[in-house]
Structures are given as structure tokens and as C-alpha cells.
Amino acid sequence: VKRKPKLIFMCDISGSMALYSLFGLILLFGVIQKFSSVRTFVFIDGVTDISKRLRNIKINEVKQVLSDWNNFVKNDGHSDYEKSFNELLDNIKLEGNFAKTLLVIGDARNNYRNIDKDLIQRLDSTFDSIYWMNPERKQYWNTGDSQFYLFDEISTHSSEVRSYQQLKQFINNIRLNKVLR
């Protein structure tokens, strides 16, 4: 019997996230090693489920996931949050067995591509809770090609997470242990 995942993690590994992708993957690795009720995805211009891969590697092999960056490119290799989230929603809808909590690690920089309001509404109606860790300094959110404001509207909690202290505070604020039990 397949257990229903309680939490879906998504980590942006696009170029604008290059400095933070390894941090995000190590976090995904740690959570998936400890809790079986988690599914993990990476995305650039489409999503890839890496749950099984992260469950079957050791901590010193996590960096190799980023070495396979080209395998995660679906189109042009530039961030496409709309395409990535639509693929995620379609994927979990087909399975019919999905989590009601989404945690995203990303900067919401979408290369000046539009993000349809219908997608935002679909995300909001699909998930009971959406938590967002944005590694950019808060002063840069919603500047340039960032469309974070669209996701921030539907986020249960969003926070700048660039350090261990910020991560600790974020986890304490969202009570992640309650989500995973």
C-alpha cells in the first residue's frame, strides 16, 4: 500500500538559484531520509521527481544531482515557474494521491515570462498550506523578473532563508514537525 505523502518539496535549481541549489538539495535530502511521507521535486523549466534518487544516495552524493543539471532541463534551461507548477499539479492530479502541503525553495525569477492567475488559483485551491523559502534578500523580491508577489499572496508563510539561523526560524514558524507527523 502506497502511503500518501504529507508534504511536497520543490527546489528551483535554475541559474539564478545556483548559489543556493546545493543548500536546497541538502535540505531535501535530510527531510526525505528522515520522513517517508515526503516527495521531492527539482525544477528549472519543468519538474522532475527526485524522491527515489534522494532516498538511495548518501549525503556526499547530493552534489552529483546538480552535476546532472542538463537532465532536468525540459525546454530552454531558463526558469519557467508556470510550466513547472502546472506540471506538478498535473502530475499529482493523475496520481490522485497527493499532499496538501507544498514547500518551495525558490526566488520566483521567471525570466520575464508571464504567470497566469489561473495557475495561482489552482495552487491555492489544491494545497491547504504553501510555505516558501526565498534565498534572495527580501529587498530584491519583486524586482526585475521576480514575480514573487503572485506566490506570496497564496503562501501560508514565506520568508527569506539564506542562513542556518533563518532556516531554523522558518522551520520553527511553520511547525514542520506537525506537517510531517
Residue, then its C-alpha position, 0 to 999 in steps of 0.5 A: v500500500k502506497r502511503k500518501p505523502k504529507l508534504i511536497f518539496m520543490c527546489d528551483i535549481s535554475g541559474s539564478m538559484a545556483l548559489y543556493s541549489l546545493f543548500g536546497l538539495i541538502l535540505l531535501f535530502g535530510v527531510i526525505q531520509k528522515f520522513s517517508s511521507v515526503r516527495t521531492f521535486v527539482f525544477i528549472d523549466g519543468v519538474t522532475d521527481i527526485s524522491k527515489r534518487l534522494r532516498n538511495i544516495k548518501i549525503n556526499e552524493v547530493k552534489q552529483v544531482l546538480s552535476d546532472w543539471n542538463n537532465f532536468v532541463k525540459n525546454d530552454g534551461h531558463s526558469d519557467y515557474e508556470k510550466s513547472f507548477n502546472e506540471l506538478l499539479d498535473n502530475i499529482k492530479l493523475e496520481g490522485n494521491f497527493a499532499k496538501t502541503l507544498l514547500v518551495i525553495g525558490d526566488a520566483r525569477n521567471n525570466y520575464r515570462n508571464i504567470d497566469k492567475d489561473l495557475i495561482q488559483r489552482l495552487d491555492s485551491t489544491f494545497d491547504s498550506i504553501y510555505w516558501m523559502n526565498p534565498e534572495r534578500k527580501q529587498y530584491w523580491n519583486t524586482g526585475d523578473s521576480q514575480f514573487y508577489l503572485f506566490d506570496e499572496i497564496s503562501t501560508h508563510s514565506s520568508e527569506v532563508r539564506s542562513y542556518q539561523q533563518l532556516k531554523q526560524f522558518i522551520n520553527n514558524i511553520r511547525l514542520n514537525k506537525v506537517l510531517r507527523 
